[in-house]
Amino acid sequence: MSSLTNVLEYREKPIYLWRMEQVEIFKALSNKTRLQILSWLKDPEFNFPEQVHAGYEAGVCVGQIQQKAGLTQSTVSEYLSTLQRAGLVTASRVGQWTYYKRNEAAFAELSKLIQTDI
């Protein structure tokens, strides 16, 4: 079950499970670089113009994100995995490459959660 599904169905679960999922989402958002990555992915055409030849349908190649962040591949991969586990980004494989994009539905649900329950 995806994290987004977990967020969407939180009212059907025991309150402690719902709170644990909230904690994971807010932990993912608690890092400056992860926030920057999410910001970049909000407008990939502007922030990753060098990928224009491959398009943006699948998202942004992890190599492009790593280059822009100026961090090691393992650090960027860990950050992206954290964001994916929280349901804030989705990943897709195209050949040997992994592409990431924001999960806008998760952000809409997070916004609702903040406005109504927090």
C-alpha positions in Angstrom: 0.0 0.0 0.0 1.5 3.4 -1.0 2.0 6.2 1.4 -0.5 8.3 -0.5 -3.1 5.6 0.0 -2.2 5.5 3.7 -2.7 9.3 4.0 -6.0 9.1 2.1 -7.3 6.4 4.3 -6.0 7.6 7.6 -9.4 8.0 9.2 -10.1 4.3 8.8 -7.0 3.3 10.8 -6.2 3.4 14.4 -5.0 6.9 15.4 -1.4 5.7 16.3 -0.9 4.4 12.7 -2.1 7.6 11.2 0.2 9.6 13.4 3.2 7.4 12.5 2.6 8.1 8.8 2.3 11.8 9.5 5.7 11.7 11.3 7.3 10.0 8.3 6.0 12.7 6.0 7.1 15.5 8.2 10.5 13.8 8.7 10.9 13.7 5.0 10.2 17.5 4.8 12.6 18.3 7.7 15.7 18.3 5.5 16.8 21.5 3.6 18.1 19.5 0.6 15.0 17.3 0.4 12.8 20.5 0.4 15.0 21.9 -2.3 14.6 18.8 -4.4 10.8 19.0 -4.1 11.0 22.7 -5.1 13.0 21.8 -8.2 10.7 19.0 -9.1 7.7 21.4 -9.0 9.0 23.1 -12.2 11.3 20.6 -13.9 11.4 22.4 -17.2 12.8 25.5 -15.6 15.1 23.7 -13.1 16.4 21.0 -15.3 16.6 22.5 -18.8 19.4 20.1 -19.8 16.9 17.3 -19.8 14.7 18.8 -22.5 15.9 16.3 -25.0 14.4 13.4 -22.9 11.3 15.2 -21.9 9.7 15.4 -18.5 6.8 12.9 -18.8 8.5 10.3 -16.6 10.0 12.9 -14.3 13.6 14.0 -13.8 16.6 11.7 -14.1 18.3 11.0 -10.8 21.6 12.0 -12.4 20.2 15.5 -13.1 19.0 15.9 -9.6 22.4 14.7 -8.2 24.3 17.2 -10.5 22.1 20.1 -9.4 22.4 19.2 -5.7 26.1 18.8 -5.9 26.0 15.8 -3.6 27.1 12.2 -4.0 24.9 9.7 -5.8 24.3 7.7 -2.7 23.2 10.8 -0.7 20.8 11.9 -3.4 19.4 8.4 -3.7 18.8 8.2 0.0 17.0 11.6 0.0 14.8 10.5 -2.9 14.1 7.2 -1.3 13.0 9.0 1.9 10.7 11.2 -0.2 9.3 8.2 -2.0 8.6 6.3 1.2 6.7 9.3 2.4 4.7 9.3 -0.8 5.9 12.8 -1.8 7.6 11.6 -5.1 7.1 8.8 -7.5 9.8 6.9 -9.3 9.8 5.2 -12.7 12.4 3.2 -14.5 13.2 3.8 -18.1 15.9 1.4 -19.2 18.8 1.8 -16.7 17.6 5.2 -15.6 15.4 6.2 -12.7 13.2 9.3 -13.0 11.5 11.1 -10.1 8.5 13.5 -10.1 6.4 15.1 -7.4 3.3 13.3 -6.3 0.9 16.3 -6.6 -2.0 14.3 -5.2 0.0 13.7 -2.0 0.6 17.4 -1.6 -3.1 18.2 -2.1 -3.9 15.6 0.6 -1.2 17.0 2.9 -2.6 20.5 2.5 -6.0 19.2 3.4 -4.6 17.4 6.4 -2.8 20.5 7.6 -5.9 22.7 7.2 -8.3 20.4 8.9 -6.5 18.2 11.4 -3.3 20.0 12.6 
